[in-house]
Amino acid sequence: MAKANRKQVRRGWALWIIDLLILVIAFLFIAKLKPATVRIYLPRYSDPFYVFLVIWSIISFVTGKYFLIRKLRRKDYLVMILLSNAVITGIVSFAIYFLGYYNFSRLIVYGTIGMATLMELFFAAIYTYYLKLNRKGFYYEGEPEGRLLEPLKSRKERKRLKEEAEAKEIDEDSELDQTLIEASSQEVHDFIVKYVDLNSPKTVLFSTTTLFNIQKLKRNNAEAIINLKRINDVRHLNTFFRTVNERLIEGGTYILNAETAEERRRRLIAKYPPVINYIYLSLDYLLKRVAPKIKATRWLYFLITRGNNRVLTHVEILGRLYYSGFELIREKEIEGRSYLIMNKKGAPKNNSNPSYGPLIRLRRQGKDGKTIGVYKFRTMYPYSEFLQEYIFNLNNLQEGGKIKDDFRVSPMGKFLRKVWLDEFPMILNLLRGQLKIVGVRPLSAHYFSLYSDELKEKRTTVKPGLIPPFYADMPETLEEIQQSELRYIEAYQKSPLKTDWSYFWKALGNIVLNRARSA
C-alpha cells in the first residue's frame, strides 16, 4: 500500500512539472500572436506570470487534478481539468475586474489559460488512452499495486467489481489478526484487540466507504464492526453511521478512524514548503470545509471531490456518532489518524435535520413544559448539541454554571459570545412571544434535568427571558443559580412588572459596569 501511495505521489509531481511546461509554452505561443515581439512582453509579464504559476499549481493540487489515481474514467479526468481551470479563470477575472489589474492584455491572460487547457485536454486524452492500450487502468486510492480495475469495463461493472473487492470475505484459513495488521499496522491491531474479540464469528472487518457493504449484514446481529477506511471519504456519513447502528447488537462495538481537521492541518503544513503550505491549507479549508456547508457551492464540492477527503473537526465527528446512537469508549491518535472505539448506546436520534449553518435553532424548555426553538448564531462546531451530556460528564461545571473547558466552542464562537452577538437572533423568539425581556434562561433538556424537582415545576409556570436573573445576582455554582432563579420566580408571581423592572436594571448595571458576560 505504501509503495502504491509513493507511486501516486511521484506521478502527481511529474504531471505538475509537465503542466508547468504546458503553461510556459501556451504563454509564449499567445505572446507571439501579439503585434509586439516576445522580448517586449517577457520583462513586463515575468513577475505576474510567476504568481500565476503559483496560483495555478495550488488550485490544481487542491482540486486533485494531478492525481489520476482517484479517477476511474477518461471523461472524469477531462472534467476535472475543466473545473480546475474554470476556478483559476474565476480568480484571475476577479483580480482583473475587481482588484484593478487592468494593465494586462486580456488576450495574453485568457489566451494562455485557454491554450493551456486545450493542451492539457489533449495530453490527458493521449495519456489515458495509452493506459488503456497497456491495460494498466487506474488504481483505487489506497489499494496495493496490482489490484487494478479493467479500464474497458462499463461503469456499472466497475462499480460492482469495486463493491465485491471491498466486501471480499477473509479466507477461512487466514487469521483475522494477521489480516488486520497487514491492512493497517501492528499499533492499530494492538489498540483494537483490547476492545473486541477478533476470533468471534460476529466480529466483522471492513475496509469500505460503500454503504451497500454494510447493508448486507443482518440487523442486530454483529457484536463488533471494524472499518479501516477513514470516514472522511464517506459521502452520506449520517446514513452510514445509522446503518452500522442497525447492524450491531445492543451494546455492540463500532471501531472507526478519521483524520480530524487538526491532524489534517499538521499533515499539510509538514507536506508543503513554508508560505505555500498555509495558502494551500486555506484553499483546502474553503473547498472541503466551507463549500459543503453552503447550498450555492455544495454541488461544486461534490462534483469535484465526489464527497471524498472531507474536512471534519473532532467535535463534528463525535457529534455525528452520538447523534447516530453511539457513545465514546476510547480514542487514540495513531499515525496521524484518530481511532475511535464506540459503543452502541441506543437508537439514532429522531431529529432529521441537525443544525449545520451559522444560524441555529436550539430545542429549549419553554412555558408549560413546551419545547421551543431558540435562535442563536452558531458558536460551537456542528453537531455539538448532541454532546452536551458527554461534555458535562467529562468536564463538569465551572463558576457561573457553564461547562468547564468546553472544546465545542469554536474560535469565532468565543468572539461572538464575548461581544454578545451570539444571542442577537433571540429577538425573533421575543417577537413570536416565546420569550420575554427578563426571565429564567431557556434551558436544554439535559441542563433542565440537573435542577431540583421544586424548581422544575415552578420554572414551567413562567416564560423564559432574554436577560436571566443570573446577571442580577451573579451566582457562581449550580446551587446558587437555582436559588437565584427560585427567588426571581417567587417575586415575579407576586409582582410581575415590578420584579422585571428591578431585575432589568440590576442586570444592566452588572453587564455595563462589571462587564458580566455569557461565557
N, C-alpha and C positions, 0 to 999 in steps of 0.2 A: 504493500500500500504506500509506504514511504517512497519507494522507487518510482511508482506511478505519479505521485504528487510532485516529486523533483522533476520528472519529465515534463509534467504540465507547466511548471514554473519556467523551465528552460525554453519551452515552446512559446510561452507568453512573452518573455523578454525578446526572443528572436523576432516575433511578429511586431513588437513595438519598434525595434530598430528598422525593420522593413517599412513600417508605417511612416517613420520619420523621413526616410529616404523618399517615399512617395510624396510627402508634403513638400520637400525641397524641390523635387522635380516638377511638381504641379505649380509651385510658385515661380520657378524660372521660366516655365512654359508660358504662363499667363503674362509674366512681365515682358516676354518677347513680343506679345501681341500689341503692347502699347507703342505709341509713336516714338517715345524716347528710348534710349538704349538701356540695357540691363545695368550698366555701370552707374547710371544715374539713380536707379531705383534701389540698388543694393544698399548704399550707405543710409538712405532715408528709412528703409523698411527693416534693416537688420535687427535693431533692438526690439521693435514691436513684434517682429517675427519670432524672436526667441521667447517672448512672453506668450505668444500664440501657441508655440510648440509645447510649452508647459501646460497651458490650459487644455490643449488637445489631448495630451498624454494623460492628464489627471481624469478628465471626463471619460476617456476611453477605458482606463483601468477600472474606474468606479462602475461603469456600465457592463464590464466584463467582456469587452469587445476582443480582447487579446487571448481569451481563454476558450478555445474551441471545444475543450473537454466538456463544457457544460451544454453544448448544443448537439442535438441529435439529427437535424436535417440541414441541408444547404440553405433552404429558404429561411430557417430560423436565424442563421448567422448573417445572411444578407439583410434581414430586417433589423438585426442588432446594429449593423453598420449604419443603416439609415437613421435609426433612432438616436444613436450616439452623436452622429454628425448634425442631426436636427437640433439637439440640445446645445451643441457648440455654436451653431449658427444663431440660435436664440441669444446666447451670451454675447456674441460678437455684435449682434444687432442692437442689443441693449446698450453696449458700450458706445456704439456709433451714434444712435439716435437719442439716447437719454443722458449719457455722460459727456457728450460734446466732442467726441473724437471724429470731427467732420473732415479733417485734413488728409484722410487716406482715401485712395481710389477705391470706389465700390467694385470696379471690375477686378482689381487685383485681390481684394479681400474675399468677395463672394466667388470670384472665378477660381481662386486657389482652393476653396472649400469644395466647390462643385467638381473641379478636375480631380482632386484627391479622392473624392467619394467615388467617382466613376472608376478610377484606377484601383481603389480598394475592392469594389464590387467585382471587377474583372479578375483581380488576383485571387479573391476568395472563391469565385466560381471555379477557377482553374485548380486551386489547391484542394477544394473539397471533391472535385471530380477525380483528381489524382488519388485521393484516399479511397474513393470507391473502386477505382480500377485496381488498386492494390489490395482491396478487401480489408483495409485497416479499420475503417469505421471510426467512431468516436468512443472514447472511454466514458463510462459512467463516472461521475465525480466520486473519488474515494475508493473505486474498485481496483483490485490488483491488476497488474499488467497481464494481458492475456484474456481477460473476461470482456469481450467486445461484443457490441451489437452488430448484427448483419445489416449493413447500410442499405441493402436493396430491399429489405422487408418493408411492408406497409406500416403506417403509423400505428394502426390498431394492433398489428402483430408485434411491433416493437414494444408497445405498452404491455402486452400480455407476457412477453418474454422477461421484461423488467420485473413485473409482479411475481412471476414464477421464481426468478432468481432471488428476489428479496425474501420470499416466503419458503425457500427451499429448506426442507427439514434436515436436521442434523443426522448423520449416519449413526445407526444404532450401535455400531462397533466403536465409535469415537466417544471420547469423554467430553461432556459439556464444559468442564473446567478448561481443557486444552483449547477448545473452540473459542471460549471467552477470552483467553489470553492472546490467542492469535489475532482475534478481531479487534482487540483493544490493547491492553498491556497487563503486565503482572500486577502493577499497583492497583489498576481498576478492578481486576479479579479479586485481589485480597480485600478490597473495600466492600465489594458486593457480597462475597460469601459470608460476611459477618451477619447478614440480614436475610438471606434466602438459602434454601436448600437446593442446590443445583442438581441433586440426584432425584428430586421429586418429579414424578411424571406430570405434575401440574404446574411445573415451572417452565415458562415459555421464554425463549430468547429470540429477539428480533434485531434486525438492522434495517429499519424501514421508515419511510416517510409517507407511505401509502396507506390510506385508511382501509382499503379493501383487505389488506392482510390481517388487520386487527378484527375486522368484521367476521372473518372466517372462524374465529374462535367461538366456542359455546358460551352462552350467557351464564354468569355467576358460576364459573367452573374453574378458572385459573387461580392458583394460590399466589403466584408471582408472575409479573410480566416485566421483562428487561428489554429495553430498546437502546441499542448502541448508537443509533443515528441521532444527531443533535436536533433538538426541536426547533431550532432557528430555520430549518428547511421544510417544516410542516406548514402547509398553506392554511387549512382550516383548523387552527390549533384547538379551539374550544371543543369542536365536534370530535376531534381526535382524542382529547382527554376524556370526554364524556363516554366515548365508546370503550376506552380502556376501563373506565369505572364499571361499565355494564358487564364486562367480561370477567371481572375479578369477583371472588367471593367476598363476603363481608369481612373486613379486617385484612384483606389481601394486600400485597406489596407491589408497588409500581416504582421501578427504577429507571430514571431517565438522565439525560445530560443536556447541557446547553452552554452556549457561550454568552455570558452576560455582557451588557454594554461596557462595563468597566474592563472586563477581560479582553473584549474586542479592542477597546481603546489602547490598552497596553500592547497588544499584538501589532496593531497598525503603526503605532509610534516607533516600535522597535524595527518594523519591517522596512520603512521608507526613510530616506535621508531627512535631516532637520529641515524645517520650514515646509518642505513638500509633504511631510507626514501630517502636519496639522491642517494643511489645505485639503489633503485627501480625506482626513478624518471628518472635517466639516462638511464636505460634499457628500461623503458616505452617510453621515448622520441625516442630512437633509433628504437624501433619496430613500434611505432604508428605514428611517425612523419617523420623520415628519411627513413625507409624502403619503404613506399608508393611512395616516390619520385624517387627511383632507379629501373630501369627496371629489374635488376637482382634479386631484393628482393621483388618486388611488389607482385608477385604471392604468396610468403610465407606469406606476411602480410594479404592478403585477404583470404588465406587458413586457417590461424589461427584465425583471428578476424571476417571474413565474412563482413568486412567493418564497423564493429561496433566500437564505442568508439574511434574514430579517434581524434588525437590531432590537433586542429585548432587554429591559432592565431586570435586575434581580427581583425587585418588588413586583413587577408585572408578571413574571414567571410564577412566583409563589401565589399571587392573587388569582391568576387563571386556574391554578391547580386547586386552591381552596374553593373557588367558585364551582369547580367540577367535582367536588365531594371528597377531596384528599386532605390530609394533614401531614406536615413535615415531621419526619423522624430524625433524619440526619442529612447533612450535606458536607461535601468536601471538594475543594478545587484540586484537580489532577490534570497536569499537562495543559494548563490554560483553559480548562473547561470545568464547569460546576456539575458534579454528580449529586443527584438528589434521591434520597430514599423516602418515598411517600407511602402512607397508609390509607387505605380506603375507609373513610370515616362514615360515609353515608351516600345518599343520592345527590346528584348535582343540584345546584340552586335552581329555582324556578324562574328567576329573573332572566328574561330572554334578551334584554338589551342593557348590558352593563355599560357604565359610563366610560367614555374614551376621549371625548373632546374637551376643550377648555372650559366650557360651561357645563356644570354637572348638576344633577338633581338627586339629592340625598334623601333617603327614607328616614323620617323622624317621627317621634311620638307627638301628636297634637292633642287638642282638647277632646275630652270624652273618649280618650284612648284611640282615636282615629289616627291612621298613618298619613302623613302629609309629605309632599315632595318639596324640600327646601333647596332653593337655588343658590349656588356659590360658584365663584371662579375656582378652577382646579388648583389646588396647592400640593396635591400628592400625585404620585405616579399612578397611571391607570390600574384599575382593579385593586387599589389599596383598600377600598371599603370592605372587601371580603377578608381582610387580615386583621381586623380590629381586635378580635379575641386573642389571636396568636400574638400580636404585639403587646397586648396588655399582660398576658401570661409571661412574656419574655422580659419585659422591662418594668412592669407595674406603673404606678402613678408618681408624678413629681408634685412639687408645691403648685397649688392652683388647680389641681385636678386634671392636668394634662398628662398624656402618656410620655414617660421619660425616654429620651434618645429615640424619638420616632423617626426611623430612617425612611419611612414612606414619604416624608415631605421633601419635595424637590427644591433645588436652589432658588428657582423662580418663585416657588411657593412660599419660601421663607421671606422673600422680599414682599410679596403680596400681603402676607399676614402682618408684617411689620408696619406697613402703611395702611392697613385696614381695607385694602381694596378687595380682598377675597370675599367679604360679606356684603359687598355693594349690591349684587343681584337679589339679595333677600328682600329688597324693596318690592319686587314682584309679588312675593308672598304677602307683604303688608297690604298691597293694593287689592289682592284677592281676598283679604280678610282672614287669612290663615294665621297671621302673626299680628301682634300689636307692638307699639314702640317700646314699652317697658314690659318685661315678663320673664318667666323662667326660660332657661335656654332650651331650645328644641333638641332632644337627645336621640341618639341611635338606640336600637333595641338592646344592644349589649350594655351600653353605658346605663340605660334605664334599669336594667336588671341588677345593677350594683346598689341601687338605692333601697332604703328601708321600705317595708310594706306600707307604713303610715304615709310616707312622703309620696310613694307611687300613687296611692289613692287620691291624695289631695292635689297632686300635680295635674291629674286628668280633669279637674274641675275648672282650671284656668287656661287661658290661651297663652301659648309661648310668646316670647317677645324678641325684638332685635337687640335690646340692651338688657342683659340679665342682671339680677341683684348682685351677682359676683363683683361687678365693677363699683358697686356702692360700698360693700363690706370688705372686699379684698380678702376672702378666706384663703387658707393655704392647703388644707388637707381635704380629703373627700368628706370626712365627717363634718368639718366646718362648712363646706359648701352646702351640705344637706341642711344644716341648721340655718344657714343664711336664707335658703330658698323657703324653708318652712316658716321663718319669721315673715318673709315677704308675703307668702300666700295668706297667712292668718291676718296680716294687716290689710291686704288687698280685699279680702272678703268683708272686712268691716267698713273700709272707706276706699273704694277703688281709685277715684280721681286724686285724692289727697296723697295716697300711697305712691302712685305712679309719678306724680309731680315731684314728690320728695326724692324718690329714688333716681329720677332722671337727673336732677341737679347734682346729687352726690356722685353719681357715676360720671357725669361730665367733668366734674372737678378732678376726679382721680385720673381720668383719661388725659385731660389737658395739662394739669399741674403735675401730677405724679407719673405721667407717661405710662399708665397701665395699658397693656396690650393683650391681644387674644392668644398670643403664643410667645 
